[in-house]
């Protein structure tokens, strides 16, 4: 029966690939249609009437009219003016009808949890985005009966919290409750395990059951999946994951950059397993990898699925040194962006987000294919003296160190500090095994060289001696996760912070002192 269902699944995906292709129209045309759809659907909502969506739709240039009429907002502004009314059971506020689901998200900042509306239309859009990605897999050589085997999805618990007439939880947990009945036979770890509210309990149950499953796909945030894989190997007393799941072909990554985990995954899994990257947020499924023949792993924006994208050039004209949006900031549409440039994303969605500053930054890799690379967060970069060092720069520099020196690192933190009239970058780098024959000073020098090669602003500040040499400490990787657990963030879905806030840095230093490091 699984084989028959798998064949039907594949045929459905092949049909979806033909019907949902983005190649039949230009990216700009697809986005024009998406904006018109959103404006039409929300025209009679409180938001649509307030900002005269009907007039915008009728304008000669609706995109320009939309940008001139609607202000750019962040989460706090959107919630204070509009979204709070949804939780008070008001209907037709920012999207037709009432919204029952809210995704709770606090990203990597450790800030209080956000409550982001998830409409029925958005739940449907997220399902279509998953089909969009897997539809491309029908073009790849994945072996017989790939689609008839199990899919392991590592996310948050599906036990949602009831608040009045609303359900609150992580977006992965909300999506899992909406899973179609025909897919449940393929889905692992299964309804019983995924309902467990405690992450450690879920991982322990998965490790015990692992040998009973025949997986072809694993999906989840790399850091959490890595922890799960290590536990499975320990419990099952195996050397590599491929020994337990010999038909595993694809790992679907997302949430954070995969590059820091690539080498460790190869060691853990073994075999020829493809990695597909995704760009999913609580606000919507934005992009996914559609090619497996490219080491860069570009993400293709999904342009015809209930989201209108705008791009604010991430530079001093639009953002302050601390990542605050400036009043004169101007946004571009997909037809105006330039390849190789970095942008902050704005979203308008079928959940009622309107010109919403997501907080992420992306680089345009291929304009015609709408391919991007996620580079970081507008407030999670380091520019204490003008070095403009992104998380993408950090990941790439560490990856080059690993390749050059034959090493493997774990998690890392970075904090910029002022020392007298100068500045320093303090790195805390996790090691999964002793780095024989390599001192912290030599590793810091190598890292510093790669950062300068990747970032001209960083190189200039180092040459001017305003930014002093890198300070680096190697620590057991387990310490990072123990500290993150003390922050009550062990949940299978939260994103590990790279650039620490001042409060996080103080907590981290206090934790290290208590541990004797």
C-alpha positions as CSV (number, residue, x, y, z in Angstrom):
1,X,0.0,0.0,0.0
2,X,2.9,2.4,0.8
3,X,4.4,1.8,-2.6
4,X,1.1,2.6,-4.3
5,X,0.6,5.7,-2.2
6,X,4.2,6.7,-3.0
7,X,3.6,6.4,-6.8
8,X,0.4,8.5,-6.5
9,X,2.3,11.0,-4.4
10,X,5.0,11.3,-7.1
11,X,2.5,11.7,-9.9
12,X,0.7,14.5,-7.9
13,X,4.1,16.3,-7.4
14,X,4.9,16.0,-11.1
15,X,1.5,17.6,-12.0
16,X,2.2,20.3,-9.4
17,X,5.6,21.0,-10.9
18,X,4.0,21.7,-14.3
19,X,1.1,23.7,-13.0
20,X,3.1,25.8,-10.4
21,X,6.1,26.6,-12.6
22,X,7.4,30.1,-12.2
23,X,9.2,30.0,-15.5
24,X,6.2,30.9,-17.6
25,X,6.2,34.5,-16.5
26,X,8.8,37.0,-15.3
27,X,9.3,37.5,-11.6
28,X,7.9,41.0,-11.8
29,X,4.7,39.8,-13.5
30,X,4.2,37.1,-10.9
31,X,4.6,39.7,-8.1
32,X,2.2,42.1,-9.7
33,X,-0.4,39.4,-9.8
34,X,0.4,38.5,-6.1
35,X,-0.1,42.1,-5.0
36,X,-3.4,42.4,-6.9
37,X,-4.7,39.2,-5.3
38,X,-3.8,40.4,-1.8
39,X,-5.3,43.8,-2.3
40,X,-8.5,42.4,-3.8
41,X,-8.9,39.8,-1.0
42,X,-8.4,42.4,1.8
43,X,-10.2,45.3,0.2
44,X,-13.1,45.2,2.6
45,X,-11.1,44.6,5.7
46,X,-10.6,47.4,8.2
47,X,-7.0,47.8,7.0
48,X,-8.0,47.7,3.3
49,X,-10.7,50.4,3.8
50,X,-8.4,52.6,5.9
51,X,-5.7,52.6,3.2
52,X,-8.0,52.6,0.2
53,X,-7.0,49.3,-1.4
54,X,-9.7,49.8,-4.1
55,X,-8.0,53.0,-5.3
56,X,-4.5,51.3,-5.2
57,X,-5.8,48.4,-7.3
58,X,-7.1,50.9,-9.9
59,X,-3.9,52.9,-10.1
60,X,-1.8,52.9,-13.3
61,X,1.1,51.6,-11.3
62,X,-0.4,49.6,-8.3
63,X,3.0,48.7,-6.9
64,X,4.1,52.4,-6.7
65,X,0.7,53.5,-5.4
66,X,0.9,50.7,-2.7
67,X,4.4,51.8,-1.6
68,X,3.3,55.5,-1.4
69,X,0.1,54.8,0.5
70,X,1.1,52.1,3.0
71,X,3.8,52.8,5.7
72,X,6.6,50.4,6.5
73,X,6.1,48.7,9.9
74,X,7.8,46.3,12.2
75,X,6.2,43.7,14.4
76,X,5.6,46.0,17.4
77,X,3.8,48.6,15.2
78,X,1.7,46.0,13.3
79,X,0.6,44.4,16.6
80,X,-0.1,47.6,18.4
81,X,-2.2,49.1,15.6
82,X,-3.9,46.0,14.1
83,X,-3.0,42.5,15.1
84,X,-4.0,42.9,18.8
85,X,-7.6,43.2,17.6
86,X,-7.5,39.7,16.1
87,X,-6.8,38.3,19.6
88,X,-9.9,40.1,20.8
89,X,-12.0,38.1,18.3
90,X,-12.6,40.9,15.9
91,X,-13.1,39.7,12.3
92,X,-12.1,41.3,9.0
93,X,-9.3,43.4,10.5
94,X,-6.3,42.7,8.2
95,X,-7.5,39.6,6.3
96,X,-11.1,38.4,5.6
97,X,-12.7,36.4,8.4
98,X,-11.4,35.5,11.9
99,X,-7.9,34.2,12.4
100,X,-7.7,31.3,14.9
101,X,-4.0,30.3,14.8
102,X,-1.1,32.4,16.1
103,X,2.5,31.4,15.7
104,X,4.7,32.3,18.6
105,X,8.2,33.3,17.7
106,X,11.1,35.1,19.4
107,X,13.8,34.3,16.8
108,X,17.4,34.5,18.2
109,X,17.1,37.7,20.2
110,X,15.6,36.3,23.3
111,X,12.9,39.0,23.2
112,X,9.4,38.3,24.5
113,X,7.4,36.0,22.3
114,X,5.7,37.5,19.2
115,X,2.2,36.4,18.3
116,X,1.9,36.3,14.5
117,X,-1.4,35.6,12.8
118,X,-1.7,32.5,10.6
119,X,-4.7,32.5,8.4
120,X,-6.3,29.6,6.6
121,X,-5.0,31.0,3.4
122,X,-1.5,31.0,4.8
123,X,-1.8,27.4,6.0
124,X,-2.7,26.5,2.4
125,X,0.2,28.6,1.0
126,X,2.6,26.8,3.3
127,X,1.4,23.4,2.0
128,X,1.8,24.6,-1.6
129,X,5.4,25.8,-0.9
130,X,6.3,22.3,0.4
131,X,4.8,20.8,-2.7
132,X,6.7,23.3,-4.8
133,X,10.0,22.2,-3.4
134,X,9.4,18.4,-3.5
135,X,7.9,18.7,-6.9
136,X,11.4,19.5,-8.2
137,X,12.7,16.3,-6.6
138,X,10.8,14.3,-9.2
139,X,13.5,15.4,-11.7
140,X,16.3,13.9,-9.7
141,X,17.6,10.3,-9.4
142,X,16.5,9.3,-5.9
143,X,16.0,5.6,-6.4
144,X,12.9,3.4,-6.6
145,X,10.1,3.9,-4.1
146,X,11.6,7.1,-2.7
147,X,8.1,8.6,-2.2
148,X,6.7,5.5,-0.6
149,X,9.0,5.7,2.4
150,X,8.8,7.6,5.7
151,X,9.5,11.3,6.2
152,X,10.9,12.4,9.6
153,X,10.0,16.0,10.4
154,X,11.7,17.5,13.5
155,X,9.7,20.4,14.8
156,X,8.0,21.7,17.9
157,X,5.3,19.9,19.8
158,X,1.8,19.9,18.3
159,X,0.4,20.5,21.7
160,X,-0.9,24.1,21.2
161,X,-2.0,26.5,23.9
162,X,-5.6,27.7,24.0
163,X,-6.2,31.4,24.5
164,X,-9.9,32.3,24.2
165,X,-11.0,31.2,20.8
166,X,-7.4,31.0,19.5
167,X,-4.6,28.4,19.4
168,X,-1.0,29.5,20.0
169,X,2.2,27.5,19.3
170,X,5.2,27.3,17.1
171,X,4.5,27.4,13.4
172,X,5.9,23.9,12.8
173,X,3.5,22.6,15.5
174,X,0.6,24.4,13.9
175,X,1.4,23.0,10.4
176,X,1.7,19.5,11.8
177,X,-1.9,19.7,13.1
178,X,-3.0,20.5,9.5
179,X,-1.3,17.6,7.9
180,X,-3.5,15.8,5.3
181,X,-4.8,12.4,6.3
182,X,-3.2,10.6,3.4
183,X,0.3,11.8,4.5
184,X,0.1,10.6,8.1
185,X,1.1,7.1,7.1
186,X,4.4,8.5,5.9
187,X,4.9,11.0,8.7
188,X,7.4,10.3,11.5
189,X,7.8,10.4,14.5
190,X,4.0,10.1,14.5
191,X,1.3,11.9,16.4
192,X,2.0,10.3,19.8
193,X,5.6,11.3,20.0
194,X,5.2,14.8,18.4
195,X,2.6,15.7,21.0
196,X,5.2,15.3,23.8
197,X,5.8,18.9,25.1
198,X,9.3,18.2,26.3
199,X,12.1,18.2,23.6
200,X,14.3,15.7,25.5
201,X,11.4,13.3,25.8
202,X,10.7,13.6,22.1
203,X,14.3,12.9,21.1
204,X,14.5,10.0,23.5
205,X,11.3,8.4,22.0
206,X,12.7,9.0,18.5
207,X,16.0,7.3,19.3
208,X,14.2,4.3,20.7
209,X,11.9,3.9,17.7
210,X,14.4,4.8,15.0
211,X,15.2,1.2,13.9
212,X,11.6,0.6,13.1
213,X,11.4,3.3,10.4
214,X,12.4,3.3,6.7
215,X,13.2,7.0,6.1
216,X,13.9,8.7,2.8
217,X,13.7,12.3,4.1
218,X,14.6,14.1,7.4
219,X,13.6,17.8,7.8
220,X,14.4,20.3,10.6
221,X,16.7,23.0,11.9
222,X,20.3,21.8,11.6
223,X,21.3,22.3,15.2
224,X,18.3,20.3,16.6
225,X,18.5,17.6,13.9
226,X,22.2,17.1,14.7
227,X,21.4,16.6,18.4
228,X,18.7,14.0,17.4
229,X,21.0,12.2,15.0
230,X,23.7,11.9,17.7
231,X,21.2,10.5,20.2
232,X,19.9,8.0,17.6
233,X,23.5,6.7,17.0
234,X,24.1,6.4,20.7
235,X,20.9,4.5,21.5
236,X,21.0,2.3,18.4
237,X,24.8,1.7,18.8
238,X,25.5,2.5,15.1
239,X,28.4,4.2,13.5
240,X,26.5,6.2,10.9
241,X,22.8,7.1,10.3
242,X,22.9,5.4,6.9
243,X,23.4,2.1,8.7
244,X,20.0,2.6,10.4
245,X,18.2,4.3,7.5
246,X,19.9,3.0,4.3
247,X,17.3,4.6,2.0
248,X,17.7,8.1,3.4
249,X,18.2,10.4,0.4
250,X,17.4,14.0,1.4
251,X,17.9,16.2,4.4
252,X,15.7,19.4,4.3
253,X,17.4,22.2,6.2
254,X,16.0,25.6,7.3
255,X,15.8,28.2,10.0
256,X,19.6,28.9,10.1
257,X,22.5,28.6,7.8
258,X,23.6,25.0,7.2
259,X,27.2,25.7,6.4
260,X,28.5,25.5,10.0
261,X,27.0,22.0,10.3
262,X,27.8,20.6,6.9
263,X,30.9,18.6,7.9
264,X,29.4,17.2,11.0
265,X,26.3,16.0,9.1
266,X,28.5,14.2,6.6
267,X,30.2,12.3,9.4
268,X,27.0,11.5,11.2
269,X,24.9,10.5,8.2
270,X,27.4,9.0,5.7
271,X,26.3,7.9,2.2
272,X,25.1,10.1,-0.6
273,X,22.4,12.3,1.0
274,X,21.4,15.6,-0.7
275,X,20.8,18.7,1.4
276,X,17.9,21.0,0.4
277,X,17.7,24.4,2.1
278,X,14.4,26.2,2.8
279,X,13.5,29.6,4.0
280,X,10.4,29.2,6.2
281,X,9.4,31.8,8.8
282,X,6.4,32.2,11.2
283,X,5.2,34.8,8.7
284,X,5.2,32.5,5.7
285,X,7.2,30.1,3.5
286,X,9.3,32.4,1.5
287,X,11.8,30.4,-0.6
288,X,13.3,26.9,-1.1
289,X,16.1,25.3,-3.0
290,X,15.0,23.8,-6.3
291,X,18.4,22.6,-7.6
292,X,20.9,20.1,-6.2
293,X,23.7,20.7,-8.7
294,X,24.9,23.9,-7.1
295,X,27.2,24.1,-4.0
296,X,26.0,27.6,-3.3
297,X,22.6,26.2,-2.5
298,X,20.6,29.2,-3.8
299,X,17.1,29.7,-2.6
300,X,14.3,30.5,-5.1
301,X,11.7,33.0,-3.9
302,X,8.2,31.6,-4.2
303,X,6.6,34.5,-6.0
304,X,3.0,33.3,-6.8
305,X,1.9,32.0,-3.4
306,X,0.2,34.8,-1.4
307,X,3.3,36.9,-0.6
308,X,4.4,40.2,-2.1
309,X,8.1,40.9,-1.5
310,X,9.9,44.2,-1.3
311,X,13.6,44.9,-0.8
312,X,15.3,47.7,1.1
313,X,19.0,48.1,0.2
314,X,20.9,47.2,3.4
315,X,23.2,50.2,3.5
316,X,23.8,53.5,5.5
317,X,21.2,55.3,3.4
318,X,18.4,53.2,4.8
319,X,19.7,51.8,8.1
320,X,21.5,53.2,11.2
321,X,24.7,51.5,12.4
322,X,22.5,49.6,14.9
323,X,20.2,48.3,12.3
324,X,17.3,50.8,12.8
325,X,15.3,51.6,9.7
326,X,15.8,55.3,8.8
327,X,12.8,57.5,7.9
328,X,13.9,58.1,4.4
329,X,14.3,54.4,3.6
330,X,13.0,53.3,0.1
331,X,12.0,49.9,-0.9
332,X,12.3,48.2,-4.3
333,X,10.3,45.6,-6.1
334,X,11.7,42.4,-7.6
335,X,12.2,44.0,-11.0
336,X,14.4,46.8,-9.4
337,X,16.9,44.7,-7.4
338,X,20.5,44.1,-8.5
339,X,22.5,40.9,-8.3
340,X,25.2,40.7,-5.7
341,X,23.5,43.4,-3.5
342,X,22.2,42.9,0.0
343,X,18.6,43.8,1.0
344,X,16.3,43.7,4.0
345,X,13.0,42.0,3.3
346,X,9.5,43.5,3.5
347,X,6.5,41.2,3.3
348,X,2.8,41.6,2.5
349,X,1.0,38.3,3.1
350,X,-2.3,36.5,3.0
351,X,-2.2,36.5,6.8
352,X,-2.6,40.2,7.0
353,X,1.0,41.5,7.2
354,X,1.4,44.7,5.2
355,X,4.8,46.1,4.3
356,X,6.1,44.2,7.3
357,X,9.8,44.5,8.0
358,X,10.8,40.8,8.6
359,X,14.2,41.5,10.0
360,X,16.2,39.3,7.7
361,X,18.7,40.2,5.1
362,X,19.3,38.5,1.7
363,X,21.6,38.7,-1.2
364,X,20.3,38.5,-4.7
365,X,22.2,35.8,-6.6
366,X,20.2,35.4,-9.8
367,X,17.5,38.0,-10.6
368,X,15.9,36.1,-13.5
369,X,15.4,33.0,-11.4
370,X,14.6,35.0,-8.3
371,X,17.4,33.2,-6.4
372,X,18.7,34.6,-3.1
373,X,21.0,33.7,-0.2
374,X,20.0,34.4,3.4
375,X,22.8,36.5,4.9
376,X,21.6,37.4,8.4
377,X,19.4,39.8,10.4
378,X,19.4,43.6,10.3
379,X,20.1,43.8,14.0
380,X,22.3,40.7,14.3
381,X,25.5,41.9,12.6
382,X,28.6,43.5,14.0
383,X,29.4,47.1,13.1
384,X,30.9,48.6,16.2
385,X,33.3,50.7,14.2
386,X,32.1,50.4,10.6
387,X,33.1,46.8,9.9
388,X,29.6,45.7,8.9
389,X,30.3,42.0,9.5
390,X,27.3,39.8,8.8
391,X,26.5,36.3,10.1
392,X,27.0,35.1,6.5
393,X,30.6,36.5,6.7
394,X,31.1,34.7,10.0
395,X,29.8,31.4,8.7
396,X,31.8,31.5,5.5
397,X,35.1,32.4,7.3
398,X,34.7,29.5,9.7
399,X,33.9,27.2,6.8
400,X,37.1,28.2,5.1
401,X,39.0,27.6,8.3
402,X,37.6,24.1,8.6
403,X,38.5,23.3,5.0
404,X,42.0,24.9,5.2
405,X,43.0,23.3,8.5
406,X,41.0,20.1,8.4
407,X,39.0,21.0,11.5
408,X,35.4,20.7,12.6
409,X,33.7,23.3,14.8
410,X,30.4,23.4,16.6
411,X,28.4,26.4,17.7
412,X,29.8,29.9,18.2
413,X,29.1,33.3,19.7
414,X,30.5,36.7,18.8
415,X,30.5,39.9,20.8
416,X,32.1,43.2,19.9
417,X,33.5,45.2,22.8
418,X,35.2,48.6,23.2
419,X,38.6,48.6,24.9
420,X,39.9,52.1,25.5
421,X,39.9,53.9,22.2
422,X,39.8,50.7,20.2
423,X,37.5,47.8,19.5
424,X,37.8,44.0,19.6
425,X,35.8,41.0,18.4
426,X,35.5,38.3,21.0
427,X,34.8,34.9,19.6
428,X,33.6,31.8,21.6
429,X,34.0,28.8,19.4
430,X,32.7,25.3,20.2
431,X,34.9,22.3,19.6
432,X,33.4,18.8,19.2
433,X,36.8,17.2,19.6
434,X,40.3,18.4,20.8
435,X,42.1,20.5,18.1
436,X,45.5,18.9,18.3
437,X,48.5,21.1,17.5
438,X,46.5,24.3,16.9
439,X,46.6,27.2,19.4
440,X,43.7,29.6,19.9
441,X,46.0,32.4,18.7
442,X,46.9,30.7,15.4
443,X,43.2,29.9,14.8
444,X,42.3,33.6,15.5
445,X,44.9,34.8,13.0
446,X,43.5,32.5,10.3
447,X,39.9,33.5,11.0
448,X,40.9,37.2,10.9
449,X,42.5,36.7,7.5
450,X,39.4,35.1,6.0
451,X,37.1,37.8,7.5
452,X,39.3,40.5,5.8
453,X,39.2,38.6,2.5
454,X,35.4,38.3,2.7
455,X,34.6,41.9,3.9
456,X,36.3,45.0,2.7
457,X,35.0,47.2,5.5
458,X,36.3,44.7,8.1
459,X,39.7,44.7,6.3
460,X,39.8,48.5,6.3
461,X,39.1,48.8,10.0
462,X,41.8,46.2,10.8
463,X,44.3,48.0,8.6
464,X,43.5,51.3,10.3
465,X,44.1,49.5,13.6
466,X,40.8,50.8,15.0
467,X,39.7,47.2,15.2
468,X,42.2,45.1,17.0
469,X,43.0,41.5,16.3
470,X,40.5,38.7,17.0
471,X,40.3,37.3,20.5
472,X,39.2,33.7,20.4
473,X,38.3,31.1,23.0
474,X,37.8,27.4,22.3
475,X,35.2,25.8,24.5
476,X,33.5,22.4,24.7
477,X,30.5,22.5,22.4
478,X,28.2,21.0,25.1
479,X,28.6,24.2,27.1
480,X,26.8,26.2,24.4
481,X,23.8,23.9,24.6
482,X,23.8,23.8,28.4
483,X,23.7,27.6,28.5
484,X,20.9,27.7,25.9
485,X,18.9,25.2,27.9
486,X,19.2,27.5,30.9
487,X,17.7,30.2,28.8
488,X,14.7,27.8,28.4
489,X,15.1,27.6,24.7
490,X,15.5,23.8,24.3
491,X,12.4,23.2,22.1
492,X,13.6,21.9,18.8
493,X,12.7,25.1,16.9
494,X,14.5,28.1,18.4
495,X,17.5,29.6,16.5
496,X,20.8,29.6,18.2
497,X,22.2,33.2,18.5
498,X,25.5,34.1,16.8
499,X,25.8,37.8,17.7
500,X,24.9,38.2,21.4
501,X,22.9,41.1,22.8
502,X,24.4,42.9,25.7
503,X,22.1,41.0,28.1
504,X,22.9,37.6,26.5
505,X,26.6,38.4,26.7
506,X,26.4,39.1,30.4
507,X,24.4,35.9,31.0
508,X,26.9,33.9,28.9
509,X,29.9,35.3,30.8
510,X,28.2,34.6,34.1
511,X,27.5,31.1,33.0
512,X,31.1,30.5,31.9
513,X,32.4,31.9,35.2
514,X,30.1,29.5,37.2
515,X,31.5,26.6,35.1
516,X,35.1,27.6,35.7
517,X,35.9,28.7,32.1
